Amino acid sequence: MQACNGCEFIGTLYYDPEFQIWVRREQNGSLTVGMTDISQTVAGKILHVRVRRPGTRRPAGKPVATVESGKWAGPVPNYFDCVIIEGNPAVLADPPLLNADPYGAWISRVEPTLGADLALADFLTGETAFAGYCERVRNEGIQCERRTG
């Protein structure tokens, strides 16, 4: 694990170009989606998470979930066509887990319609992702912090 301005980063994950979400490829070809440390910090204390119903198809641009905090409510971005497999039961029952452990407390699992390789083609990973991640936190003056309870 690496960090930049206190914001944790895991180089084996895939990141959207704005570093709002991370995606992990699972062995069965599904993808797990979560919020980055940057996102949970900017959002503030997460109060509510709603994931679309399992079996629901979500085209690129249509969110897989919504997240609400004390100062923000909005979609969890979706960059590829997929079908919802499940929401994380632990996060649905206790949304602040996203603040306490953003890389352990995933939001949803999805099945990419055209396969994981195509779904992840425009995502960043490794050193390229870390450079962009650090650039964002430095340019925006983001200092990550973890909230509990």
Secondary structure, DSSP 8 states (H G I E B T S, - for coil): -EEETTEEE-TTSEE-TTSSEEEEE-TTS-EEEEE-HHHHHHH-SEEEEEE--TT-EE-TTS-SEEEEESS-EEEE---S-EEEEEE-HHHHH-TTHHHH-TTTS--EEEEETT-HHHHHTT-B-HHHHHHHHHHHHHHHT--------
